[in-house]
Amino acid sequence: MNLALRTKRRKLRIRSSVKTVKRTRPSVFRSSKYIYAQIIDDAKGVTLVQFSSKALKVEGDKTAAATAVGKAIAEAALAKGVKQVVFDRGEYKYHGRVKALAEAAREGGLDF
């Protein structure tokens, strides 16, 4: 099976399971250099919080940068009163940087 087709199917499968639960969601985007995360309230159609490893100016290991973004997004979400979320990893496997970001967000106080 074509890699692009598998990626698209994974993204649609995850998005459909995330959309069925009516909660805010942290959405993750991963580029080759940086990782970005934002918390989106789909009911209101607004982005509540957003952080990236580029904005935080985290140097060195990409996994450490993802951990820093996860901690920052959790702290900001708790400050906005958001505790329960549904993790939207998009088209990415729950592995490596995405997993590090999710675990850091859980340690920071988000519940998913």
Gaussian input, Z-matrix of N, CA and C with variables (Angstrom, degrees):
# hf/3-21g

backbone

0 1
 N
 C     1     B1
 C     2     B2     1     A1
 N     3     B3     2     A2     1     D1
 C     4     B4     3     A3     2     D2
 C     5     B5     4     A4     3     D3
 N     6     B6     5     A5     4     D4
 C     7     B7     6     A6     5     D5
 C     8     B8     7     A7     6     D6
 N     9     B9     8     A8     7     D7
 C    10    B10     9     A9     8     D8
 C    11    B11    10    A10     9     D9
 N    12    B12    11    A11    10    D10
 C    13    B13    12    A12    11    D11
 C    14    B14    13    A13    12    D12
 N    15    B15    14    A14    13    D13
 C    16    B16    15    A15    14    D14
 C    17    B17    16    A16    15    D15
 N    18    B18    17    A17    16    D16
 C    19    B19    18    A18    17    D17
 C    20    B20    19    A19    18    D18
 N    21    B21    20    A20    19    D19
 C    22    B22    21    A21    20    D20
 C    23    B23    22    A22    21    D21
 N    24    B24    23    A23    22    D22
 C    25    B25    24    A24    23    D23
 C    26    B26    25    A25    24    D24
 N    27    B27    26    A26    25    D25
 C    28    B28    27    A27    26    D26
 C    29    B29    28    A28    27    D27
 N    30    B30    29    A29    28    D28
 C    31    B31    30    A30    29    D29
 C    32    B32    31    A31    30    D30
 N    33    B33    32    A32    31    D31
 C    34    B34    33    A33    32    D32
 C    35    B35    34    A34    33    D33
 N    36    B36    35    A35    34    D34
 C    37    B37    36    A36    35    D35
 C    38    B38    37    A37    36    D36
 N    39    B39    38    A38    37    D37
 C    40    B40    39    A39    38    D38
 C    41    B41    40    A40    39    D39
 N    42    B42    41    A41    40    D40
 C    43    B43    42    A42    41    D41
 C    44    B44    43    A43    42    D42
 N    45    B45    44    A44    43    D43
 C    46    B46    45    A45    44    D44
 C    47    B47    46    A46    45    D45
 N    48    B48    47    A47    46    D46
 C    49    B49    48    A48    47    D47
 C    50    B50    49    A49    48    D48
 N    51    B51    50    A50    49    D49
 C    52    B52    51    A51    50    D50
 C    53    B53    52    A52    51    D51
 N    54    B54    53    A53    52    D52
 C    55    B55    54    A54    53    D53
 C    56    B56    55    A55    54    D54
 N    57    B57    56    A56    55    D55
 C    58    B58    57    A57    56    D56
 C    59    B59    58    A58    57    D57
 N    60    B60    59    A59    58    D58
 C    61    B61    60    A60    59    D59
 C    62    B62    61    A61    60    D60
 N    63    B63    62    A62    61    D61
 C    64    B64    63    A63    62    D62
 C    65    B65    64    A64    63    D63
 N    66    B66    65    A65    64    D64
 C    67    B67    66    A66    65    D65
 C    68    B68    67    A67    66    D66
 N    69    B69    68    A68    67    D67
 C    70    B70    69    A69    68    D68
 C    71    B71    70    A70    69    D69
 N    72    B72    71    A71    70    D70
 C    73    B73    72    A72    71    D71
 C    74    B74    73    A73    72    D72
 N    75    B75    74    A74    73    D73
 C    76    B76    75    A75    74    D74
 C    77    B77    76    A76    75    D75
 N    78    B78    77    A77    76    D76
 C    79    B79    78    A78    77    D77
 C    80    B80    79    A79    78    D78
 N    81    B81    80    A80    79    D79
 C    82    B82    81    A81    80    D80
 C    83    B83    82    A82    81    D81
 N    84    B84    83    A83    82    D82
 C    85    B85    84    A84    83    D83
 C    86    B86    85    A85    84    D84
 N    87    B87    86    A86    85    D85
 C    88    B88    87    A87    86    D86
 C    89    B89    88    A88    87    D87
 N    90    B90    89    A89    88    D88
 C    91    B91    90    A90    89    D89
 C    92    B92    91    A91    90    D90
 N    93    B93    92    A92    91    D91
 C    94    B94    93    A93    92    D92
 C    95    B95    94    A94    93    D93
 N    96    B96    95    A95    94    D94
 C    97    B97    96    A96    95    D95
 C    98    B98    97    A97    96    D96
 N    99    B99    98    A98    97    D97
 C   100   B100    99    A99    98    D98
 C   101   B101   100   A100    99    D99
 N   102   B102   101   A101   100   D100
 C   103   B103   102   A102   101   D101
 C   104   B104   103   A103   102   D102
 N   105   B105   104   A104   103   D103
 C   106   B106   105   A105   104   D104
 C   107   B107   106   A106   105   D105
 N   108   B108   107   A107   106   D106
 C   109   B109   108   A108   107   D107
 C   110   B110   109   A109   108   D108
 N   111   B111   110   A110   109   D109
 C   112   B112   111   A111   110   D110
 C   113   B113   112   A112   111   D111
 N   114   B114   113   A113   112   D112
 C   115   B115   114   A114   113   D113
 C   116   B116   115   A115   114   D114
 N   117   B117   116   A116   115   D115
 C   118   B118   117   A117   116   D116
 C   119   B119   118   A118   117   D117
 N   120   B120   119   A119   118   D118
 C   121   B121   120   A120   119   D119
 C   122   B122   121   A121   120   D120
 N   123   B123   122   A122   121   D121
 C   124   B124   123   A123   122   D122
 C   125   B125   124   A124   123   D123
 N   126   B126   125   A125   124   D124
 C   127   B127   126   A126   125   D125
 C   128   B128   127   A127   126   D126
 N   129   B129   128   A128   127   D127
 C   130   B130   129   A129   128   D128
 C   131   B131   130   A130   129   D129
 N   132   B132   131   A131   130   D130
 C   133   B133   132   A132   131   D131
 C   134   B134   133   A133   132   D132
 N   135   B135   134   A134   133   D133
 C   136   B136   135   A135   134   D134
 C   137   B137   136   A136   135   D135
 N   138   B138   137   A137   136   D136
 C   139   B139   138   A138   137   D137
 C   140   B140   139   A139   138   D138
 N   141   B141   140   A140   139   D139
 C   142   B142   141   A141   140   D140
 C   143   B143   142   A142   141   D141
 N   144   B144   143   A143   142   D142
 C   145   B145   144   A144   143   D143
 C   146   B146   145   A145   144   D144
 N   147   B147   146   A146   145   D145
 C   148   B148   147   A147   146   D146
 C   149   B149   148   A148   147   D147
 N   150   B150   149   A149   148   D148
 C   151   B151   150   A150   149   D149
 C   152   B152   151   A151   150   D150
 N   153   B153   152   A152   151   D151
 C   154   B154   153   A153   152   D152
 C   155   B155   154   A154   153   D153
 N   156   B156   155   A155   154   D154
 C   157   B157   156   A156   155   D155
 C   158   B158   157   A157   156   D156
 N   159   B159   158   A158   157   D157
 C   160   B160   159   A159   158   D158
 C   161   B161   160   A160   159   D159
 N   162   B162   161   A161   160   D160
 C   163   B163   162   A162   161   D161
 C   164   B164   163   A163   162   D162
 N   165   B165   164   A164   163   D163
 C   166   B166   165   A165   164   D164
 C   167   B167   166   A166   165   D165
 N   168   B168   167   A167   166   D166
 C   169   B169   168   A168   167   D167
 C   170   B170   169   A169   168   D168
 N   171   B171   170   A170   169   D169
 C   172   B172   171   A171   170   D170
 C   173   B173   172   A172   171   D171
 N   174   B174   173   A173   172   D172
 C   175   B175   174   A174   173   D173
 C   176   B176   175   A175   174   D174
 N   177   B177   176   A176   175   D175
 C   178   B178   177   A177   176   D176
 C   179   B179   178   A178   177   D177
 N   180   B180   179   A179   178   D178
 C   181   B181   180   A180   179   D179
 C   182   B182   181   A181   180   D180
 N   183   B183   182   A182   181   D181
 C   184   B184   183   A183   182   D182
 C   185   B185   184   A184   183   D183
 N   186   B186   185   A185   184   D184
 C   187   B187   186   A186   185   D185
 C   188   B188   187   A187   186   D186
 N   189   B189   188   A188   187   D187
 C   190   B190   189   A189   188   D188
 C   191   B191   190   A190   189   D189
 N   192   B192   191   A191   190   D190
 C   193   B193   192   A192   191   D191
 C   194   B194   193   A193   192   D192
 N   195   B195   194   A194   193   D193
 C   196   B196   195   A195   194   D194
 C   197   B197   196   A196   195   D195
 N   198   B198   197   A197   196   D196
 C   199   B199   198   A198   197   D197
 C   200   B200   199   A199   198   D198
 N   201   B201   200   A200   199   D199
 C   202   B202   201   A201   200   D200
 C   203   B203   202   A202   201   D201
 N   204   B204   203   A203   202   D202
 C   205   B205   204   A204   203   D203
 C   206   B206   205   A205   204   D204
 N   207   B207   206   A206   205   D205
 C   208   B208   207   A207   206   D206
 C   209   B209   208   A208   207   D207
 N   210   B210   209   A209   208   D208
 C   211   B211   210   A210   209   D209
 C   212   B212   211   A211   210   D210
 N   213   B213   212   A212   211   D211
 C   214   B214   213   A213   212   D212
 C   215   B215   214   A214   213   D213
 N   216   B216   215   A215   214   D214
 C   217   B217   216   A216   215   D215
 C   218   B218   217   A217   216   D216
 N   219   B219   218   A218   217   D217
 C   220   B220   219   A219   218   D218
 C   221   B221   220   A220   219   D219
 N   222   B222   221   A221   220   D220
 C   223   B223   222   A222   221   D221
 C   224   B224   223   A223   222   D222
 N   225   B225   224   A224   223   D223
 C   226   B226   225   A225   224   D224
 C   227   B227   226   A226   225   D225
 N   228   B228   227   A227   226   D226
 C   229   B229   228   A228   227   D227
 C   230   B230   229   A229   228   D228
 N   231   B231   230   A230   229   D229
 C   232   B232   231   A231   230   D230
 C   233   B233   232   A232   231   D231
 N   234   B234   233   A233   232   D232
 C   235   B235   234   A234   233   D233
 C   236   B236   235   A235   234   D234
 N   237   B237   236   A236   235   D235
 C   238   B238   237   A237   236   D236
 C   239   B239   238   A238   237   D237
 N   240   B240   239   A239   238   D238
 C   241   B241   240   A240   239   D239
 C   242   B242   241   A241   240   D240
 N   243   B243   242   A242   241   D241
 C   244   B244   243   A243   242   D242
 C   245   B245   244   A244   243   D243
 N   246   B246   245   A245   244   D244
 C   247   B247   246   A246   245   D245
 C   248   B248   247   A247   246   D246
 N   249   B249   248   A248   247   D247
 C   250   B250   249   A249   248   D248
 C   251   B251   250   A250   249   D249
 N   252   B252   251   A251   250   D250
 C   253   B253   252   A252   251   D251
 C   254   B254   253   A253   252   D252
 N   255   B255   254   A254   253   D253
 C   256   B256   255   A255   254   D254
 C   257   B257   256   A256   255   D255
 N   258   B258   257   A257   256   D256
 C   259   B259   258   A258   257   D257
 C   260   B260   259   A259   258   D258
 N   261   B261   260   A260   259   D259
 C   262   B262   261   A261   260   D260
 C   263   B263   262   A262   261   D261
 N   264   B264   263   A263   262   D262
 C   265   B265   264   A264   263   D263
 C   266   B266   265   A265   264   D264
 N   267   B267   266   A266   265   D265
 C   268   B268   267   A267   266   D266
 C   269   B269   268   A268   267   D267
 N   270   B270   269   A269   268   D268
 C   271   B271   270   A270   269   D269
 C   272   B272   271   A271   270   D270
 N   273   B273   272   A272   271   D271
 C   274   B274   273   A273   272   D272
 C   275   B275   274   A274   273   D273
 N   276   B276   275   A275   274   D274
 C   277   B277   276   A276   275   D275
 C   278   B278   277   A277   276   D276
 N   279   B279   278   A278   277   D277
 C   280   B280   279   A279   278   D278
 C   281   B281   280   A280   279   D279
 N   282   B282   281   A281   280   D280
 C   283   B283   282   A282   281   D281
 C   284   B284   283   A283   282   D282
 N   285   B285   284   A284   283   D283
 C   286   B286   285   A285   284   D284
 C   287   B287   286   A286   285   D285
 N   288   B288   287   A287   286   D286
 C   289   B289   288   A288   287   D287
 C   290   B290   289   A289   288   D288
 N   291   B291   290   A290   289   D289
 C   292   B292   291   A291   290   D290
 C   293   B293   292   A292   291   D291
 N   294   B294   293   A293   292   D292
 C   295   B295   294   A294   293   D293
 C   296   B296   295   A295   294   D294
 N   297   B297   296   A296   295   D295
 C   298   B298   297   A297   296   D296
 C   299   B299   298   A298   297   D297
 N   300   B300   299   A299   298   D298
 C   301   B301   300   A300   299   D299
 C   302   B302   301   A301   300   D300
 N   303   B303   302   A302   301   D301
 C   304   B304   303   A303   302   D302
 C   305   B305   304   A304   303   D303
 N   306   B306   305   A305   304   D304
 C   307   B307   306   A306   305   D305
 C   308   B308   307   A307   306   D306
 N   309   B309   308   A308   307   D307
 C   310   B310   309   A309   308   D308
 C   311   B311   310   A310   309   D309
 N   312   B312   311   A311   310   D310
 C   313   B313   312   A312   311   D311
 C   314   B314   313   A313   312   D312
 N   315   B315   314   A314   313   D313
 C   316   B316   315   A315   314   D314
 C   317   B317   316   A316   315   D315
 N   318   B318   317   A317   316   D316
 C   319   B319   318   A318   317   D317
 C   320   B320   319   A319   318   D318
 N   321   B321   320   A320   319   D319
 C   322   B322   321   A321   320   D320
 C   323   B323   322   A322   321   D321
 N   324   B324   323   A323   322   D322
 C   325   B325   324   A324   323   D323
 C   326   B326   325   A325   324   D324
 N   327   B327   326   A326   325   D325
 C   328   B328   327   A327   326   D326
 C   329   B329   328   A328   327   D327
 N   330   B330   329   A329   328   D328
 C   331   B331   330   A330   329   D329
 C   332   B332   331   A331   330   D330
 N   333   B333   332   A332   331   D331
 C   334   B334   333   A333   332   D332
 C   335   B335   334   A334   333   D333

   B1=1.4485
   B2=1.5279
   B3=1.2699
   B4=1.4552
   B5=1.5394
   B6=1.3391
   B7=1.4604
   B8=1.5207
   B9=1.3171
   B10=1.4614
   B11=1.5290
   B12=1.3122
   B13=1.4555
   B14=1.5281
   B15=1.3256
   B16=1.4664
   B17=1.5178
   B18=1.3334
   B19=1.4643
   B20=1.5138
   B21=1.3200
   B22=1.4614
   B23=1.5265
   B24=1.3208
   B25=1.4632
   B26=1.5268
   B27=1.3388
   B28=1.4582
   B29=1.5237
   B30=1.3231
   B31=1.4602
   B32=1.5289
   B33=1.3191
   B34=1.4581
   B35=1.5242
   B36=1.3235
   B37=1.4581
   B38=1.5318
   B39=1.3251
   B40=1.4542
   B41=1.5154
   B42=1.3256
   B43=1.4592
   B44=1.5219
   B45=1.3373
   B46=1.4601
   B47=1.5194
   B48=1.3268
   B49=1.4577
   B50=1.5210
   B51=1.3278
   B52=1.4590
   B53=1.5229
   B54=1.3116
   B55=1.4591
   B56=1.5338
   B57=1.3386
   B58=1.4546
   B59=1.5233
   B60=1.3195
   B61=1.4565
   B62=1.5273
   B63=1.3087
   B64=1.4688
   B65=1.5261
   B66=1.3267
   B67=1.4565
   B68=1.5199
   B69=1.3185
   B70=1.4608
   B71=1.5210
   B72=1.3225
   B73=1.4673
   B74=1.5148
   B75=1.3222
   B76=1.4557
   B77=1.5274
   B78=1.3048
   B79=1.4483
   B80=1.5241
   B81=1.3181
   B82=1.4638
   B83=1.5221
   B84=1.3240
   B85=1.4606
   B86=1.5192
   B87=1.3128
   B88=1.4501
   B89=1.5246
   B90=1.3346
   B91=1.4585
   B92=1.5175
   B93=1.3018
   B94=1.4558
   B95=1.5312
   B96=1.3468
   B97=1.4686
   B98=1.5256
   B99=1.3262
   B100=1.4569
   B101=1.5181
   B102=1.3315
   B103=1.4598
   B104=1.5244
   B105=1.3179
   B106=1.4588
   B107=1.5241
   B108=1.3402
   B109=1.4597
   B110=1.5222
   B111=1.3148
   B112=1.4578
   B113=1.5184
   B114=1.3165
   B115=1.4580
   B116=1.5219
   B117=1.3301
   B118=1.4586
   B119=1.5283
   B120=1.3154
   B121=1.4559
   B122=1.5288
   B123=1.3204
   B124=1.4640
   B125=1.5229
   B126=1.3211
   B127=1.4586
   B128=1.5241
   B129=1.3176
   B130=1.4662
   B131=1.5256
   B132=1.3140
   B133=1.4600
   B134=1.5123
   B135=1.3418
   B136=1.4648
   B137=1.5189
   B138=1.3176
   B139=1.4510
   B140=1.5177
   B141=1.3181
   B142=1.4546
   B143=1.5277
   B144=1.3193
   B145=1.4604
   B146=1.5179
   B147=1.3319
   B148=1.4617
   B149=1.5233
   B150=1.3188
   B151=1.4572
   B152=1.5171
   B153=1.3151
   B154=1.4578
   B155=1.5229
   B156=1.3192
   B157=1.4551
   B158=1.5234
   B159=1.3096
   B160=1.4645
   B161=1.5261
   B162=1.3318
   B163=1.4663
   B164=1.5238
   B165=1.3483
   B166=1.4645
   B167=1.5233
   B168=1.3479
   B169=1.4660
   B170=1.5215
   B171=1.3269
   B172=1.4567
   B173=1.5201
   B174=1.2961
   B175=1.4684
   B176=1.5257
   B177=1.3231
   B178=1.4554
   B179=1.5056
   B180=1.3233
   B181=1.4535
   B182=1.5316
   B183=1.3285
   B184=1.4581
   B185=1.5263
   B186=1.3302
   B187=1.4604
   B188=1.5178
   B189=1.3271
   B190=1.4676
   B191=1.5269
   B192=1.3086
   B193=1.4642
   B194=1.5290
   B195=1.3220
   B196=1.4645
   B197=1.5267
   B198=1.3175
   B199=1.4587
   B200=1.5239
   B201=1.3243
   B202=1.4659
   B203=1.5254
   B204=1.3136
   B205=1.4645
   B206=1.5269
   B207=1.3234
   B208=1.4679
   B209=1.5166
   B210=1.3286
   B211=1.4694
   B212=1.5191
   B213=1.3301
   B214=1.4634
   B215=1.5205
   B216=1.3252
   B217=1.4615
   B218=1.5231
   B219=1.3299
   B220=1.4625
   B221=1.5281
   B222=1.3204
   B223=1.4650
   B224=1.5285
   B225=1.3186
   B226=1.4595
   B227=1.5306
   B228=1.3193
   B229=1.4664
   B230=1.5196
   B231=1.3226
   B232=1.4525
   B233=1.5206
   B234=1.3307
   B235=1.4618
   B236=1.5283
   B237=1.3410
   B238=1.4699
   B239=1.5303
   B240=1.3366
   B241=1.4593
   B242=1.5101
   B243=1.3105
   B244=1.4643
   B245=1.5243
   B246=1.3362
   B247=1.4567
   B248=1.5264
   B249=1.3366
   B250=1.4552
   B251=1.5240
   B252=1.3195
   B253=1.4558
   B254=1.5267
   B255=1.3088
   B256=1.4674
   B257=1.5123
   B258=1.3177
   B259=1.4627
   B260=1.5265
   B261=1.3358
   B262=1.4606
   B263=1.5197
   B264=1.3182
   B265=1.4605
   B266=1.5147
   B267=1.3163
   B268=1.4560
   B269=1.5099
   B270=1.3004
   B271=1.4648
   B272=1.5187
   B273=1.3243
   B274=1.4580
   B275=1.5190
   B276=1.3128
   B277=1.4498
   B278=1.5260
   B279=1.3163
   B280=1.4598
   B281=1.5277
   B282=1.3267
   B283=1.4524
   B284=1.5166
   B285=1.3141
   B286=1.4542
   B287=1.5148
   B288=1.3347
   B289=1.4701
   B290=1.5212
   B291=1.3225
   B292=1.4599
   B293=1.5262
   B294=1.3130
   B295=1.4594
   B296=1.5329
   B297=1.3199
   B298=1.4646
   B299=1.5232
   B300=1.3195
   B301=1.4582
   B302=1.5298
   B303=1.3227
   B304=1.4613
   B305=1.5243
   B306=1.3218
   B307=1.4609
   B308=1.5236
   B309=1.3202
   B310=1.4670
   B311=1.5270
   B312=1.3168
   B313=1.4650
   B314=1.5226
   B315=1.3317
   B316=1.4789
   B317=1.5185
   B318=1.3268
   B319=1.4685
   B320=1.5253
   B321=1.3310
   B322=1.4604
   B323=1.5189
   B324=1.3424
   B325=1.4542
   B326=1.5040
   B327=1.3267
   B328=1.4603
   B329=1.5085
   B330=1.3091
   B331=1.4523
   B332=1.5223
   B333=1.3495
   B334=1.4617
   B335=1.4898
   A1=108.35
   A2=116.04
   A3=123.50
   A4=110.00
   A5=117.22
   A6=121.90
   A7=112.21
   A8=117.07
   A9=120.72
   A10=111.18
   A11=116.71
   A12=120.77
   A13=110.86
   A14=117.13
   A15=120.44
   A16=111.22
   A17=116.08
   A18=120.76
   A19=110.72
   A20=116.73
   A21=121.16
   A22=110.92
   A23=117.24
   A24=120.85
   A25=111.31
   A26=116.93
   A27=120.91
   A28=110.54
   A29=116.43
   A30=120.88
   A31=110.72
   A32=117.73
   A33=121.14
   A34=112.14
   A35=117.21
   A36=121.44
   A37=110.83
   A38=116.46
   A39=120.59
   A40=110.73
   A41=117.71
   A42=121.21
   A43=110.65
   A44=118.24
   A45=119.90
   A46=111.38
   A47=118.25
   A48=120.07
   A49=111.46
   A50=118.12
   A51=121.70
   A52=110.49
   A53=117.70
   A54=122.01
   A55=112.83
   A56=118.57
   A57=120.07
   A58=111.80
   A59=118.11
   A60=122.31
   A61=107.63
   A62=116.37
   A63=121.01
   A64=110.57
   A65=116.57
   A66=122.83
   A67=108.35
   A68=115.34
   A69=118.40
   A70=108.31
   A71=115.89
   A72=118.58
   A73=110.86
   A74=116.85
   A75=119.09
   A76=108.54
   A77=116.46
   A78=122.54
   A79=108.79
   A80=116.82
   A81=122.22
   A82=109.53
   A83=115.31
   A84=121.90
   A85=107.55
   A86=115.43
   A87=120.82
   A88=109.04
   A89=116.61
   A90=119.95
   A91=107.79
   A92=116.78
   A93=118.95
   A94=112.69
   A95=117.32
   A96=120.79
   A97=113.73
   A98=117.50
   A99=121.81
   A100=111.38
   A101=114.99
   A102=121.08
   A103=107.60
   A104=115.66
   A105=122.33
   A106=108.33
   A107=116.41
   A108=121.05
   A109=108.60
   A110=114.74
   A111=119.96
   A112=108.71
   A113=115.90
   A114=121.07
   A115=107.21
   A116=114.92
   A117=122.26
   A118=109.31
   A119=116.05
   A120=122.44
   A121=106.88
   A122=116.11
   A123=120.70
   A124=112.78
   A125=117.88
   A126=120.08
   A127=110.79
   A128=116.73
   A129=121.39
   A130=112.33
   A131=116.52
   A132=120.63
   A133=113.38
   A134=116.70
   A135=120.57
   A136=110.40
   A137=114.47
   A138=121.81
   A139=107.55
   A140=116.66
   A141=121.29
   A142=112.25
   A143=116.63
   A144=122.45
   A145=108.22
   A146=116.67
   A147=119.32
   A148=109.57
   A149=115.12
   A150=122.42
   A151=109.08
   A152=115.89
   A153=121.24
   A154=108.78
   A155=115.23
   A156=119.23
   A157=110.29
   A158=116.88
   A159=121.45
   A160=109.97
   A161=117.56
   A162=121.43
   A163=111.55
   A164=116.71
   A165=120.47
   A166=112.21
   A167=116.12
   A168=123.01
   A169=112.04
   A170=114.64
   A171=121.51
   A172=107.75
   A173=116.46
   A174=122.20
   A175=110.15
   A176=116.07
   A177=120.79
   A178=113.66
   A179=115.23
   A180=123.68
   A181=111.59
   A182=117.11
   A183=122.02
   A184=111.56
   A185=116.83
   A186=120.10
   A187=110.87
   A188=117.02
   A189=120.63
   A190=110.43
   A191=116.76
   A192=120.66
   A193=110.42
   A194=116.95
   A195=120.85
   A196=110.58
   A197=117.01
   A198=121.45
   A199=110.46
   A200=117.06
   A201=120.92
   A202=111.07
   A203=117.74
   A204=121.57
   A205=109.82
   A206=117.54
   A207=120.98
   A208=112.31
   A209=116.35
   A210=120.19
   A211=110.84
   A212=117.09
   A213=121.17
   A214=111.61
   A215=117.13
   A216=120.25
   A217=110.38
   A218=117.40
   A219=120.61
   A220=111.10
   A221=117.17
   A222=120.77
   A223=111.05
   A224=116.87
   A225=120.87
   A226=111.20
   A227=117.34
   A228=120.48
   A229=110.64
   A230=117.41
   A231=120.04
   A232=111.03
   A233=117.09
   A234=120.73
   A235=111.03
   A236=117.42
   A237=122.10
   A238=112.04
   A239=117.22
   A240=120.77
   A241=114.58
   A242=118.06
   A243=122.61
   A244=108.01
   A245=116.74
   A246=120.43
   A247=111.79
   A248=117.17
   A249=120.68
   A250=110.01
   A251=115.57
   A252=121.87
   A253=109.67
   A254=115.80
   A255=122.72
   A256=106.47
   A257=117.82
   A258=122.64
   A259=110.39
   A260=115.79
   A261=122.73
   A262=108.19
   A263=115.82
   A264=119.69
   A265=112.65
   A266=116.09
   A267=120.11
   A268=111.97
   A269=116.43
   A270=121.40
   A271=113.04
   A272=117.47
   A273=121.35
   A274=111.43
   A275=115.96
   A276=121.50
   A277=109.30
   A278=116.26
   A279=121.22
   A280=107.41
   A281=114.51
   A282=120.75
   A283=108.19
   A284=118.05
   A285=121.72
   A286=113.48
   A287=115.63
   A288=121.00
   A289=112.82
   A290=117.68
   A291=120.83
   A292=109.84
   A293=116.73
   A294=121.62
   A295=110.63
   A296=117.68
   A297=121.38
   A298=111.13
   A299=117.43
   A300=121.47
   A301=110.45
   A302=117.67
   A303=121.80
   A304=111.32
   A305=117.10
   A306=120.34
   A307=111.61
   A308=117.47
   A309=120.44
   A310=110.63
   A311=117.19
   A312=120.47
   A313=111.00
   A314=116.57
   A315=120.16
   A316=110.57
   A317=116.65
   A318=120.12
   A319=110.84
   A320=116.47
   A321=121.31
   A322=113.65
   A323=117.78
   A324=120.28
   A325=116.11
   A326=119.25
   A327=120.15
   A328=110.10
   A329=116.43
   A330=122.53
   A331=109.18
   A332=116.20
   A333=121.74
   A334=110.07
   D1=143.42
   D2=-178.76
   D3=-64.36
   D4=140.33
   D5=-178.88
   D6=-62.49
   D7=-40.81
   D8=179.37
   D9=-64.19
   D10=-37.53
   D11=179.14
   D12=-68.36
   D13=-41.82
   D14=177.60
   D15=-62.86
   D16=-41.33
   D17=179.47
   D18=-64.11
   D19=-42.83
   D20=-179.82
   D21=-65.24
   D22=-42.25
   D23=178.25
   D24=-63.45
   D25=-41.82
   D26=178.38
   D27=-61.93
   D28=-43.45
   D29=-179.60
   D30=-62.61
   D31=-45.48
   D32=179.65
   D33=-65.48
   D34=-38.82
   D35=179.52
   D36=-64.35
   D37=-44.42
   D38=-179.52
   D39=-70.07
   D40=-41.91
   D41=-179.20
   D42=-63.40
   D43=-38.37
   D44=-179.92
   D45=-67.06
   D46=-35.87
   D47=178.28
   D48=-73.71
   D49=-30.76
   D50=178.61
   D51=-73.12
   D52=-39.30
   D53=-176.51
   D54=-70.21
   D55=-22.45
   D56=-179.06
   D57=-72.21
   D58=-27.12
   D59=179.47
   D60=-93.45
   D61=127.94
   D62=-176.09
   D63=-90.68
   D64=74.29
   D65=176.07
   D66=-136.02
   D67=168.51
   D68=172.32
   D69=-70.26
   D70=158.39
   D71=-176.53
   D72=-136.95
   D73=134.71
   D74=168.97
   D75=-83.91
   D76=123.15
   D77=-179.09
   D78=-104.79
   D79=139.12
   D80=-175.11
   D81=-116.95
   D82=135.90
   D83=170.09
   D84=-127.21
   D85=133.66
   D86=-176.60
   D87=-123.22
   D88=122.19
   D89=173.36
   D90=-103.47
   D91=-176.59
   D92=-179.28
   D93=-70.91
   D94=-23.91
   D95=-178.49
   D96=-109.99
   D97=-34.67
   D98=-171.22
   D99=-126.46
   D100=168.08
   D101=173.10
   D102=-131.16
   D103=138.12
   D104=-176.42
   D105=-122.88
   D106=143.97
   D107=176.21
   D108=-141.86
   D109=142.91
   D110=176.53
   D111=-144.33
   D112=149.96
   D113=176.43
   D114=-105.42
   D115=122.86
   D116=-173.18
   D117=-115.72
   D118=134.01
   D119=172.28
   D120=-102.14
   D121=102.04
   D122=-175.81
   D123=-70.50
   D124=-26.95
   D125=179.77
   D126=-65.65
   D127=-40.50
   D128=179.46
   D129=-93.17
   D130=-18.73
   D131=-179.76
   D132=75.52
   D133=35.99
   D134=-178.81
   D135=-129.57
   D136=153.95
   D137=171.79
   D138=-94.70
   D139=121.38
   D140=-176.40
   D141=-83.19
   D142=-45.05
   D143=-174.27
   D144=-143.70
   D145=145.00
   D146=174.14
   D147=-147.30
   D148=141.86
   D149=177.58
   D150=-144.33
   D151=157.66
   D152=174.05
   D153=-146.53
   D154=159.11
   D155=176.59
   D156=-69.02
   D157=-23.95
   D158=177.10
   D159=-70.28
   D160=-45.16
   D161=-179.54
   D162=-69.60
   D163=-35.23
   D164=179.45
   D165=-77.70
   D166=-11.66
   D167=179.74
   D168=54.78
   D169=50.67
   D170=178.25
   D171=-86.67
   D172=123.44
   D173=-179.02
   D174=-98.03
   D175=159.33
   D176=171.56
   D177=92.57
   D178=-133.92
   D179=-172.75
   D180=-63.28
   D181=134.81
   D182=-179.40
   D183=-68.51
   D184=-33.57
   D185=178.38
   D186=-68.33
   D187=-37.65
   D188=176.40
   D189=-66.44
   D190=-35.44
   D191=176.76
   D192=-65.72
   D193=-40.68
   D194=178.41
   D195=-64.62
   D196=-38.14
   D197=177.48
   D198=-63.75
   D199=-42.33
   D200=179.05
   D201=-64.24
   D202=-39.71
   D203=178.07
   D204=-66.00
   D205=-40.23
   D206=178.64
   D207=-62.40
   D208=-42.83
   D209=178.42
   D210=-65.80
   D211=-42.31
   D212=-179.02
   D213=-65.69
   D214=-40.92
   D215=-178.94
   D216=-68.34
   D217=-35.53
   D218=178.43
   D219=-67.39
   D220=-44.05
   D221=179.52
   D222=-62.29
   D223=-44.26
   D224=-179.25
   D225=-67.82
   D226=-37.24
   D227=179.10
   D228=-66.98
   D229=-42.10
   D230=178.21
   D231=-64.45
   D232=-34.55
   D233=176.89
   D234=-66.03
   D235=-30.23
   D236=178.00
   D237=-84.83
   D238=-4.95
   D239=179.43
   D240=89.63
   D241=16.58
   D242=179.77
   D243=-101.89
   D244=121.34
   D245=178.93
   D246=-119.35
   D247=-43.83
   D248=-179.02
   D249=-97.56
   D250=126.65
   D251=-178.32
   D252=-138.18
   D253=169.05
   D254=172.74
   D255=-117.27
   D256=120.28
   D257=-174.13
   D258=-74.44
   D259=123.13
   D260=179.10
   D261=-109.75
   D262=100.39
   D263=-177.98
   D264=-88.61
   D265=0.34
   D266=177.54
   D267=66.32
   D268=-132.04
   D269=-177.37
   D270=-92.42
   D271=4.31
   D272=-173.42
   D273=-93.79
   D274=144.76
   D275=175.58
   D276=-69.85
   D277=151.07
   D278=177.49
   D279=-79.37
   D280=81.17
   D281=-172.32
   D282=-160.98
   D283=147.65
   D284=173.36
   D285=67.46
   D286=-123.14
   D287=-175.53
   D288=-66.69
   D289=-37.09
   D290=179.91
   D291=-66.41
   D292=-41.34
   D293=177.82
   D294=-65.89
   D295=-40.87
   D296=178.70
   D297=-63.15
   D298=-41.07
   D299=177.72
   D300=-64.07
   D301=-44.82
   D302=-178.49
   D303=-64.39
   D304=-44.19
   D305=-179.46
   D306=-66.67
   D307=-36.51
   D308=177.52
   D309=-68.26
   D310=-36.64
   D311=176.81
   D312=-66.14
   D313=-38.98
   D314=176.53
   D315=-64.12
   D316=-43.95
   D317=178.94
   D318=-64.91
   D319=-29.57
   D320=179.55
   D321=-76.20
   D322=-10.60
   D323=175.15
   D324=121.95
   D325=-5.48
   D326=177.25
   D327=-75.87
   D328=144.99
   D329=-177.46
   D330=-113.27
   D331=110.41
   D332=174.17
   D333=-153.45

